Amino acid sequence: MKKLTQFCSILLLFLAACNDSSKEEDLVKPENGMDAAGKFIRAALDGDYAKARTFLVNDTTNQQIIYLYEWNYKNRMTPEDKKKYKEASIRFLKDTHPLNDSVTIVHYSNSYKDKPDSLKVIKENGQWLIDLNFTFQQKDSIPE
């Protein structure tokens, strides 16, 4: 009985360690602007807005914009659309380019909607972060 208890304890520790390593992988900071954009977009497509927030510039405007995205996802999006977004792949477009060593403009679409969009990614205090202010400034300046 004692050996069975020890075996179960070791098994639980092993499973906990495996679980912790997957969480650590999620917390790895993006290496560059493209990496940050990919992680942010993937989190948004998956509806994981808590994770998406970790990639944002921490200011009031960005927090309000992400809140609107999340509200729309939770309250207006159909279960079928949510499923299709989760299954969608990210397509980075050819005109994605770094403006300098601390700013990258990422142009992308996803395989579900295939609608081109863009994100501004900036390096702030050594960390690559998404600035959604740019996205809305661009859309506001384009007549529809």
Contact map, one row per residue, 1 for C-alpha under 8 A:
111110000000000000000000000000000000000000000000000000000000000000000000000000000000000000000000000000000000000000000000000000000000000000000000
111111000000000000000000000000000000000000000000000000000000000000000000000000000000000000000000000000000000000000000000000000000000000000000000
111111100000000000000000000000000000000000000000000000000000000000000000000000000000000000000000000000000000000000000000000000000000000000000000
111111110000000000000000000000000000000000000000000000000000000000000000000000000000000000000000000000000000000000000000000000000000000000000000
111111111000000000000000000000000000000000000000000000000000000000000000000000000000000000000000000000000000000000000000000000000000000000000000
011111111100000000000000000000000000000000000000000000000000000000000000000000000000000000000000000000000000000000000000000000000000000000000000
001111111110000000000000000000000000000000000000000000000000000000000000000000000000000000000000000000000000000000000000000000000000000000000000
000111111111000000000000000000000000000000000000000000000000000000000000000000000000000000000000000000000000000000000000000000000000000000000000
000011111111100000000000000000000000000000000000000000000000000000000000000000000000000000000000000000000000000000000000000000000000000000000000
000001111111110000000000000000000000000000000000000000000000000000000000000000000000000000000000000000000000000000000000000000000000000000000000
000000111111111000000000000000000000000000000000000000000000000000000000000000000000000000000000000000000000000000000000000000000000000000000000
000000011111111100000000000000000000000000000000000000000000000000000000000000000000000000000000000000000000000000000000000000000000000000000000
000000001111111110000000000000000000000000000000000000000000000000000000000000000000000000000000000000000000000000000000000000000000000000000000
000000000111111111000000000000000000000000000000000000000000000000000000000000000000000000000000000000000000000000000000000000000000000000000000
000000000011111111100000000000000000000000000000000000000000000000000000000000000000000000000000000000000000000000000000000000000000000000000000
000000000001111111110000000000000000000000000000000000000000000000000000000000000000000000000000000000000000000000000000000000000000000000000000
000000000000111111111000000000000000000000000000000000000000000000000000000000000000000000000000000000000000000000000000000000000000000000000000
000000000000011111111100000000000000000000000000000000000000000000000000000000000000000000000000000000000000000000000000000000000000000000000000
000000000000001111111110000000000000000000000000000000000000000000000000000000000000000000000000000000000000000000000000000000000000000000000000
000000000000000111111111000000000000000000000000000000000000000000000000000000000000000000000000000000000000000000000000000000000000000000000000
000000000000000011111111100000000000000000000000000000000000000000000000000000000000000000000000000000000000000000000000000000000000000000000000
000000000000000001111111110000000000000000000000000000000000000000000000000000000000000000000000000000000000000000000000000000000000000000000000
000000000000000000111111111000000000000000000000000000000000000000000000000000000000000000000000000000000000000000000000000000000000000000000000
000000000000000000011111111100000000000000000000000000000000000000000000000000000000000000000000000000000000000000000000000000000000000000000000
000000000000000000001111111100000000000000000000000000000000000000000000000000000000000000000000000000000000000000000000000000000000000000000000
000000000000000000000111111100000000000000000000000000000000000000000000000000000000000000000000000000000000000000000000000000000000000000000000
000000000000000000000011111110000000000000000000000000000000000000000000000000000000000000000000000000000000000000000000000000000000000000000000
000000000000000000000001111111000000000000000000000000000000000000000000000000000000000000000000000000000000000000000000000000000000000000000000
000000000000000000000000001111100001000000000000000000000000000000000000000000000000000000000000000000000000000000000000000000110000000000000000
000000000000000000000000000111111011001000000000000000000000000000000000000000000000000000000000000000000000000000000000000000110000000000000000
000000000000000000000000000011111011000000000000000000000000000000000000000000000000000000000000000000000000000000000000000000010000000000000000
000000000000000000000000000001111111000000000000000000000000000000000000000000000000000000000000000000000000000000000000000000010000000000000000
000000000000000000000000000001111111100000000000000000000000000000000000000000000000000000000000010000110100000000000000111000011000000000000000
000000000000000000000000000000011111110000000000000000000000000000000000000000000000000000000000000000010100000000000000000000000000000000000000
000000000000000000000000000001111111111000000000000000000000000000000000000000000000000000000000000000000000000000000000000000000000000000000000
000000000000000000000000000011111111111100000000000000100000000000000000000000000000000000000000000000000000000000000000100000011100000000000000
000000000000000000000000000000001111111110000000000000000000000000000000000000000000000000000000000000000100000000000010100000000100000000000000
000000000000000000000000000000000111111111000000000000000000000000000000000000000000000001000000000000000000000000000000000000000000000000000000
000000000000000000000000000001000011111111100000000100100000000000000000000000000000000000000000000000000000000000000000000000000000000000000000
000000000000000000000000000000000001111111110000001100100000000000000000000000000000000000000000000000000000000000000000000000000100000000000000
000000000000000000000000000000000000111111111000000100000000000000000000000000000000000001000000000000000000000000000000000000000000000000000000
000000000000000000000000000000000000011111111100000000000000000000000000000000000000000001000000000000000000000000000000000000000000000000000000
000000000000000000000000000000000000001111111111101100000000000000000000000000000000000000000000000000000000000000000000000000000000000000000000
000000000000000000000000000000000000000111111111100100000000000000000000000000000000000000000000000000000000000000000000000000000000000000000000
000000000000000000000000000000000000000011111111000000000000000000000000000000000100110100000000000000000000000000000000000000000000000000000000
000000000000000000000000000000000000000001111111000000000000000000000000000000000100110000000000000000000000000000000000000000000000000000000000
000000000000000000000000000000000000000000111111100000000000000000000100100000000100010000000000000000000000000000000000000000000000000000000000
000000000000000000000000000000000000000000111111111100000000000000000000000000000000000000000000000000000000000000000000000000000000000000000000
000000000000000000000000000000000000000000110011111110000000000001000100000000000000000000000000000000000000000000000000000000000000000000000000
000000000000000000000000000000000000000000000001111111000000000000000000000000000000000000000000000000000000000000000000000000000000000000000000
000000000000000000000000000000000000000100100001111111100000000000000000000000000000000000000000000000000000000000000000000000000000000000000000
000000000000000000000000000000000000001110110001111111110000000000000000000000000000000000000000000000000000000000000000000000000000000000000000
000000000000000000000000000000000000000000000000111111110000001001000000000000000000000000000000000000000000000000000000000000000000000000000000
000000000000000000000000000000000000000000000000011111110000000000000000000000000000000000000000000000000000000000000000000000000000000000000000
000000000000000000000000000000000001001100000000001111111000000000000000000000000000000000000000000000000000000000000000000000011100000000000000
000000000000000000000000000000000000000000000000000111111100010000000000000000000000000000000000000000000000000000000000000000001111000000000000
000000000000000000000000000000000000000000000000000000111110010000000000000000000000000000000000000000000000000000000000000000001110000000000000
000000000000000000000000000000000000000000000000000000011111011000000000000000000000000000000000000000000000000000000000000000000000000000000000
000000000000000000000000000000000000000000000000000000001111111000000000000000000000000000000000000000000000000000000000000000000000000000000000
000000000000000000000000000000000000000000000000000000000111111100000000000000000000000000000000000000000000000000000000000000000000000000000000
000000000000000000000000000000000000000000000000000000000011111110000000000000000000000000000000000000000000000000000000000000000000100000000000
000000000000000000000000000000000000000000000000000000011111111111000000000000000000000000000000000000000000000000000000000000000011100000000000
000000000000000000000000000000000000000000000000000010000111111111100000000000000000000000000000000000000000000000000000000000000000000000000000
000000000000000000000000000000000000000000000000000000000001111111110000000000000000000000000000000000000000000000000000000000000000000000000000
000000000000000000000000000000000000000000000000000000000000111111111000000000000000000000000000000000000000000000000000000000000001000000000000
000000000000000000000000000000000000000000000000100010000000011111111100000000000000000000000000000000000000000000000000000000000000000000000000
000000000000000000000000000000000000000000000000000000000000001111111110000000000000000000000000000000000000000000000000000000000000000000000000
000000000000000000000000000000000000000000000000000000000000000111111111000000000000000000000000000000000000000000000000000000000000000000000000
000000000000000000000000000000000000000000000000000000000000000011111111100000000000000000000000000000000000000000000000000000000000000000000000
000000000000000000000000000000000000000000000010100000000000000001111111110000000000000000000000000000000000000000000000000000000000000000000000
000000000000000000000000000000000000000000000000000000000000000000111111111100000000000000000000000000000000000000000000000000000000000000000000
000000000000000000000000000000000000000000000000000000000000000000011111111110000000000000000000000000000000000000000000000000000000000000000000
000000000000000000000000000000000000000000000010000000000000000000001111111110000100000000000000000000000000000000000000000000000000000000000000
000000000000000000000000000000000000000000000000000000000000000000000111111110000000000000000000000000000000000000000000000000000000000000000000
000000000000000000000000000000000000000000000000000000000000000000000011111110000000000000000000000000000000000000000000000000000000000000000000
000000000000000000000000000000000000000000000000000000000000000000000011111111000000000000000000000000000000000000000000000000000000000000000000
000000000000000000000000000000000000000000000000000000000000000000000001111111101100000000000000000000000000000000000000000000000000000000000000
000000000000000000000000000000000000000000000000000000000000000000000000000111111100000000000000000000000000000000000000000000000000000000000000
000000000000000000000000000000000000000000000000000000000000000000000000000011111110000000000000000000000000000000000000000000000000000000000000
000000000000000000000000000000000000000000000000000000000000000000000000000001111111000000000000000000000000000000000000000000000000000000000000
000000000000000000000000000000000000000000000000000000000000000000000000000011111111100000000000000000000000000000000000000000000000000000000000
000000000000000000000000000000000000000000001110000000000000000000000000100011111111110000000000000000000000000000000000000000000000000000000000
000000000000000000000000000000000000000000000000000000000000000000000000000000111111111000000000000000000000000000000000000000000000000000000000
000000000000000000000000000000000000000000000000000000000000000000000000000000011111111100000000000000000000000100000000000000000000000000000000
000000000000000000000000000000000000000000001100000000000000000000000000000000001111111100000000000000000000000100000000000000000000000000000000
000000000000000000000000000000000000000000001110000000000000000000000000000000000111111100000000000000000000000000000000000000000000000000000000
000000000000000000000000000000000000000000000000000000000000000000000000000000000011111110000000000000000000000000000000000000000000000000000000
000000000000000000000000000000000000000000001000000000000000000000000000000000000001111111000000000000000000011100000000000000000000000000000000
000000000000000000000000000000000000000000000000000000000000000000000000000000000000001111100000000000000000011100000000000000000000000000000000
000000000000000000000000000000000000010011000000000000000000000000000000000000000000000111110000000000000001111000000000000000000000000000000000
000000000000000000000000000000000000000000000000000000000000000000000000000000000000000011111000000000000001111000000000000000000000000000000000
000000000000000000000000000000000000000000000000000000000000000000000000000000000000000001111101000000000111100000000000000000000000000000000000
000000000000000000000000000000000000000000000000000000000000000000000000000000000000000000111111000000000111100000000000000000000000000000000000
000000000000000000000000000000000000000000000000000000000000000000000000000000000000000000011111000000000010000000000000000000000000000000000000
000000000000000000000000000000000000000000000000000000000000000000000000000000000000000000001111100000000110000000000000000000000000000000000000
000000000000000000000000000000000000000000000000000000000000000000000000000000000000000000011111110000011111000000000000000000000000000000000000
000000000000000000000000000000000000000000000000000000000000000000000000000000000000000000000011111000011100000000000000000000000000000000000000
000000000000000000000000000000001000000000000000000000000000000000000000000000000000000000000001111111111000000000000000000000000000000000000000
000000000000000000000000000000000000000000000000000000000000000000000000000000000000000000000000111111111000000000000000000000000000000000000000
000000000000000000000000000000000000000000000000000000000000000000000000000000000000000000000000011111110000000000000000000000000000000000000000
000000000000000000000000000000000000000000000000000000000000000000000000000000000000000000000000011111110000000000000000000000000000000000000000
000000000000000000000000000000000000000000000000000000000000000000000000000000000000000000000000011111110000000000000000011100000000000000000000
000000000000000000000000000000001000000000000000000000000000000000000000000000000000000000000000011111111000000000000001111000000000000000000000
000000000000000000000000000000001100000000000000000000000000000000000000000000000000000000000001111111111100000000000001110000000000000000000000
000000000000000000000000000000000000000000000000000000000000000000000000000000000000000000000001111000111110000000000111100000000000000000000000
000000000000000000000000000000001100100000000000000000000000000000000000000000000000000000011011100000011111000000000111100000000000000000000000
000000000000000000000000000000000000000000000000000000000000000000000000000000000000000000011111000000001111100000011110000000000000000000000000
000000000000000000000000000000000000000000000000000000000000000000000000000000000000000001111001000000000111110000011100000000000000000000000000
000000000000000000000000000000000000000000000000000000000000000000000000000000000000000001111000000000000011111011111000000000000000000000000000
000000000000000000000000000000000000000000000000000000000000000000000000000000000000000111100000000000000001111111100000000000000000000000000000
000000000000000000000000000000000000000000000000000000000000000000000000000000000000000111100000000000000000111111000000000000000000000000000000
000000000000000000000000000000000000000000000000000000000000000000000000000000000001100110000000000000000000011111000000000000000000000000000000
000000000000000000000000000000000000000000000000000000000000000000000000000000000000000000000000000000000000111111100000000000000000000000000000
000000000000000000000000000000000000000000000000000000000000000000000000000000000000000000000000000000000000111111110000000000000000000000000000
000000000000000000000000000000000000000000000000000000000000000000000000000000000000000000000000000000000000110011111000000000000000000000000000
000000000000000000000000000000000000000000000000000000000000000000000000000000000000000000000000000000000011100001111100000000000000000000000000
000000000000000000000000000000000000000000000000000000000000000000000000000000000000000000000000000000000011100000111110000000000000000000000000
000000000000000000000000000000000000000000000000000000000000000000000000000000000000000000000000000000001111000000011111000000000000001000000000
000000000000000000000000000000000000100000000000000000000000000000000000000000000000000000000000000000001110000000001111100000000111011000000000
000000000000000000000000000000000000000000000000000000000000000000000000000000000000000000000000000000111100000000000111110000000111011000000000
000000000000000000000000000000001001100000000000000000000000000000000000000000000000000000000000000000111100000000000011111000011110000000000000
000000000000000000000000000000001000000000000000000000000000000000000000000000000000000000000000000001110000000000000001111100011110000000000000
000000000000000000000000000000001000000000000000000000000000000000000000000000000000000000000000000001100000000000000000111111111000000000000000
000000000000000000000000000000000000000000000000000000000000000000000000000000000000000000000000000001000000000000000000011111111000000000000000
000000000000000000000000000000000000000000000000000000000000000000000000000000000000000000000000000000000000000000000000001111100000000000000000
000000000000000000000000000000000000000000000000000000000000000000000000000000000000000000000000000000000000000000000000001111110000000000000000
000000000000000000000000000011000000000000000000000000000000000000000000000000000000000000000000000000000000000000000000001111111000000000000000
000000000000000000000000000011111001000000000000000000100000000000000000000000000000000000000000000000000000000000000000111101111100000000000000
000000000000000000000000000000001001000000000000000000111000000000000000000000000000000000000000000000000000000000000000111100111110000000000000
000000000000000000000000000000000001100100000000000000111000000000000000000000000000000000000000000000000000000000000011110000011111000000000000
000000000000000000000000000000000000000000000000000000011000010000000000000000000000000000000000000000000000000000000011110000001111111000000000
000000000000000000000000000000000000000000000000000000010000010010000000000000000000000000000000000000000000000000000011000000000111111100000000
000000000000000000000000000000000000000000000000000000000000110000000000000000000000000000000000000000000000000000000000000000000011111110000000
000000000000000000000000000000000000000000000000000000000000000000000000000000000000000000000000000000000000000000000011000000000011111111000000
000000000000000000000000000000000000000000000000000000000000000000000000000000000000000000000000000000000000000000000111000000000011111111100000
000000000000000000000000000000000000000000000000000000000000000000000000000000000000000000000000000000000000000000000000000000000001111111110000
000000000000000000000000000000000000000000000000000000000000000000000000000000000000000000000000000000000000000000000000000000000000111111111000
000000000000000000000000000000000000000000000000000000000000000000000000000000000000000000000000000000000000000000000000000000000000011111111100
000000000000000000000000000000000000000000000000000000000000000000000000000000000000000000000000000000000000000000000000000000000000001111111100
000000000000000000000000000000000000000000000000000000000000000000000000000000000000000000000000000000000000000000000000000000000000000111111110
000000000000000000000000000000000000000000000000000000000000000000000000000000000000000000000000000000000000000000000000000000000000000011111110
000000000000000000000000000000000000000000000000000000000000000000000000000000000000000000000000000000000000000000000000000000000000000001111111
000000000000000000000000000000000000000000000000000000000000000000000000000000000000000000000000000000000000000000000000000000000000000000011111
000000000000000000000000000000000000000000000000000000000000000000000000000000000000000000000000000000000000000000000000000000000000000000000111
